[in-house]
Amino acid sequence: MQLKPVRGRKHAAGFSMIELLVAILVMGIGVLGISALQMVSLQNNRGALQRAEAVNFAYDMMDRIRANPAGAPPTSAYDGLDIGSNPPNAANCNANNCTQAQMVTFDQAMWKCQLGNFHQNGTCQNLRAAGVLADDDVQPGLAEGDGAIDVDGNGMVTVTVQWREAGNVLRTISINSQG
């Protein structure tokens, strides 16, 4: 059995150069779109990681406050630590027996040093040299990380953490708890 050619149709010899270039262009645009999507996804993941770390830092300080309810009313001794203020000079309460007031200062210094903005501060360097804080390489903190603690007259504790994200965007989170 022999096939007969269909009349009126030309036999295709392959793709033309223009068809090939259009196909490459479409593929290139698709790959660029996927690459851009991947970059945005990575940036959002990094932002989420930083927010989670900031929340962990805030809850860490809240747990420290609950563990040492110093002052009258309770927890009021932690009040007054502001964003931009240096970590207070603190004794190493891991190596020494500390009073409640000394423990407040130690907690505040540890927390401020872990946040990330005060790596070069003398208090942070002393705590790191004493082995109380991890090296900057192990625990770098947040970019320009800083924090504040506010206790109102009713014992409501507000812990605030601030840091700078990619694109020079300043971010802040706050958590509240009744002391």
Secondary structure, 3 states (H helix, E strand, C coil): CCCCCCCCCCCCCCCCHHHHHHHHHHHHHHHHHHHHHHHHHHHHHHHHHHHHHHHHHHHHHHHHHHHCCCCCCCCHHHCCECCCCCCCCCCCCCCCCCCHHHHHHHHHHHHHHHHCCCCCCHHHHHHHHCCCCCCCCCCCCCCCCEEEEEECCCCEEEEEEEEEECCCEEEEEEEEEEC
